[in-house]
């Protein structure tokens, strides 16, 4: 029996956990999970990918305004190639325009609440809530036999726990967006045990080979103006 499957990607967690600083930004996320799910269970039938993120902010991005354009270009390419299987939900950012006073880190010295510096504090809003609502509503619809979340954020645990309790027939998977361990190198953030505890299966990391085989073509032909991979990607 084929498992009707939906994937829910925490775009912020996916980017900062696995994609940032790599050569894999121009990535076909639908194609990637077609491959990964087939590898996990050949009976999986990927029907929808839900991608949750927030618009890039040029004044905080490394490349400024070109980073904003790059994100917009990327999402256009994905939506053109997968008009029925991809849904993109964008939240927003919030920040204190005057900065936030936080204790200064001084190596070798203990925490001192009286020694403070003003820093930018940028937060992505709504992604966790949007992802959780989407997962639970889809579970209630009875449309899917398998739901897979792509995140290493423990804030996702409550919705997994709720689906496990209310819809025990749904198979739950977790894909952790992190690189594989490298001998002699720091392992980075560990796999969230609170997520894996609620899942029927967990993929602990994404290999470079997994990502390389799912790159978009440098130029996506649309029949009109083509969509080109951003130069700095």
C-alpha positions in Angstrom: 0.0 0.0 0.0 1.3 3.4 -1.0 1.7 5.9 1.9 0.3 9.3 1.0 2.9 11.6 2.5 3.3 15.3 3.2 6.6 17.0 4.2 6.8 20.1 6.4 10.0 22.1 6.2 11.1 24.6 8.8 13.0 26.8 6.3 14.9 28.8 8.9 16.1 25.6 10.7 16.8 23.9 7.4 18.9 26.8 6.1 21.0 27.5 9.2 21.3 23.8 10.1 22.4 22.5 6.8 22.5 24.8 3.8 24.2 28.1 5.0 27.8 28.2 3.9 27.4 25.3 1.5 27.1 25.0 -2.3 23.5 23.7 -2.0 21.4 26.8 -1.8 19.9 26.2 -5.3 18.1 23.1 -4.1 15.0 21.3 -5.4 13.5 20.5 -2.1 10.6 18.5 -3.7 13.1 16.4 -5.7 15.2 16.0 -2.6 12.4 14.5 -0.6 11.1 12.4 -3.5 14.5 10.7 -3.3 15.0 10.6 0.5 11.5 9.2 1.1 11.9 6.5 -1.5 15.2 5.6 0.1 13.5 5.5 3.5 10.5 3.5 2.3 9.8 2.8 -1.4 6.0 2.7 -0.5 6.1 6.5 0.3 4.2 8.6 -2.1 5.2 12.3 -1.7 2.1 14.4 -2.5 2.9 17.8 -0.9 5.8 19.7 0.5 5.0 22.6 2.8 7.8 25.1 3.1 7.7 27.7 6.0 10.1 30.6 6.2 10.2 34.4 6.4 11.4 37.0 3.8 15.1 37.8 3.8 16.0 41.2 5.2 18.6 43.0 3.1 19.9 45.2 5.9 20.8 42.1 7.9 21.9 39.8 5.1 25.6 39.2 4.1 25.0 40.3 0.5 22.4 43.0 1.2 19.6 43.5 -1.3 20.9 40.7 -3.6 20.1 38.2 -0.8 16.5 39.4 -0.9 16.3 39.0 -4.7 18.0 35.6 -4.5 15.4 34.2 -2.1 12.6 35.6 -4.2 14.2 34.1 -7.4 14.6 30.7 -5.7 11.0 30.5 -4.5 9.8 31.5 -8.0 11.8 28.6 -9.5 10.5 26.1 -7.1 6.9 27.2 -7.5 7.2 27.1 -11.3 8.6 23.6 -11.3 6.2 22.2 -8.6 2.9 24.3 -8.9 0.7 21.6 -7.4 3.0 19.8 -4.9 4.7 22.8 -3.2 3.1 25.3 -0.8 5.1 28.2 0.6 4.0 30.0 3.7 5.9 33.1 4.7 5.9 34.5 8.2 7.8 37.7 9.2 10.7 39.0 11.2 10.7 41.2 14.3 13.6 43.2 15.7 14.1 45.9 18.2 15.2 48.9 16.0 17.0 50.4 19.0 18.8 47.2 19.9 18.6 45.0 23.0 20.8 45.3 26.1 22.4 41.9 26.9 25.3 40.9 29.1 28.6 41.0 27.3 30.5 37.8 26.8 34.1 38.1 28.0 36.2 34.9 27.6 37.5 33.7 30.9 35.3 35.9 33.0 32.0 34.9 34.7 28.6 36.2 33.7 28.2 39.9 34.8 24.7 41.3 34.4 26.0 44.8 35.1 28.3 44.7 32.0 25.9 45.0 29.1 26.1 45.9 25.4 23.4 46.8 22.9 22.9 44.2 20.2 20.5 43.5 17.3 18.0 40.9 18.2 16.3 39.4 15.1 13.6 36.9 15.5 11.6 34.9 12.9 7.9 34.9 13.8 5.0 32.6 13.0 7.0 29.7 11.4 6.6 27.3 14.3 2.9 28.1 14.6 2.2 27.9 10.9 4.0 24.6 10.6 2.2 23.1 13.6 -1.3 24.3 12.4 -0.6 22.9 9.0 0.5 19.5 10.3 -2.4 19.1 12.7 -5.0 20.2 10.1 -3.6 17.8 7.6 -3.7 15.0 10.2 -7.3 15.8 11.0 -8.2 15.7 7.3 -7.3 12.1 6.9 -5.5 12.9 3.7 -2.1 11.5 4.6 -0.8 8.2 6.1 2.6 9.7 6.7 3.8 13.2 7.8 7.4 14.2 7.9 8.8 17.2 9.6 12.2 18.7 8.6 13.5 20.5 11.7 15.7 20.1 14.7 13.8 22.5 16.8 12.2 21.1 20.0 9.3 23.6 19.6 7.9 21.2 17.1 7.5 18.4 19.7 4.0 19.5 20.9 2.4 19.0 17.5 4.1 15.7 16.9 2.9 14.5 20.4 -0.6 15.7 19.7 -0.8 13.9 16.3 0.6 10.8 17.9 -2.1 10.9 20.6 -5.1 11.9 18.4 -4.2 10.2 15.1 -2.2 7.1 16.0 -2.6 5.6 12.6 -0.4 8.3 11.0 3.3 7.5 10.6 5.6 10.3 11.7 9.1 10.9 10.4 11.7 13.5 11.4 14.5 14.6 9.1 17.2 16.5 11.0 18.8 19.2 8.8 22.4 18.8 9.9 25.6 17.5 8.2 27.0 14.1 9.1 29.7 14.0 11.8 33.3 14.5 10.6 36.1 12.8 12.5 38.1 15.2 14.6 35.6 18.0 14.1 32.9 19.4 16.4 29.6 17.6 15.8 27.4 20.8 16.2 23.9 20.6 17.5 22.8 17.1 18.5 19.6 15.5 17.1 16.6 16.7 19.2 15.7 13.7 21.3 12.3 15.2 22.0 11.4 15.0 18.3 12.9 11.6 17.6 11.0 10.3 20.7 7.7 11.1 18.9 8.7 9.7 15.5 8.4 6.3 13.9 11.7 7.0 12.1 14.4 9.7 12.1 17.0 10.6 9.6 19.8 12.1 11.7 21.6 14.1 9.0 21.7 15.0 5.3 24.7 14.0 3.2 26.3 16.2 0.6 25.6 13.5 -1.9 21.9 13.7 -1.0 21.8 17.4 -1.7 24.0 17.4 -4.8 21.7 15.1 -6.7 18.8 17.5 -6.0 20.3 20.7 -7.4 18.1 22.8 -9.6 19.4 23.4 -13.2 21.3 26.7 -13.3 18.6 28.1 -15.6 15.0 27.1 -15.2 13.2 27.6 -18.5 9.6 28.9 -18.1 8.6 29.5 -21.7 9.0 33.2 -21.0 11.8 34.8 -19.1 14.0 32.1 -17.7 14.8 32.0 -13.9 18.6 32.0 -13.3 20.5 30.8 -10.3 21.7 33.9 -8.3 25.3 34.7 -9.1 26.5 34.6 -5.5 24.9 31.2 -4.9 
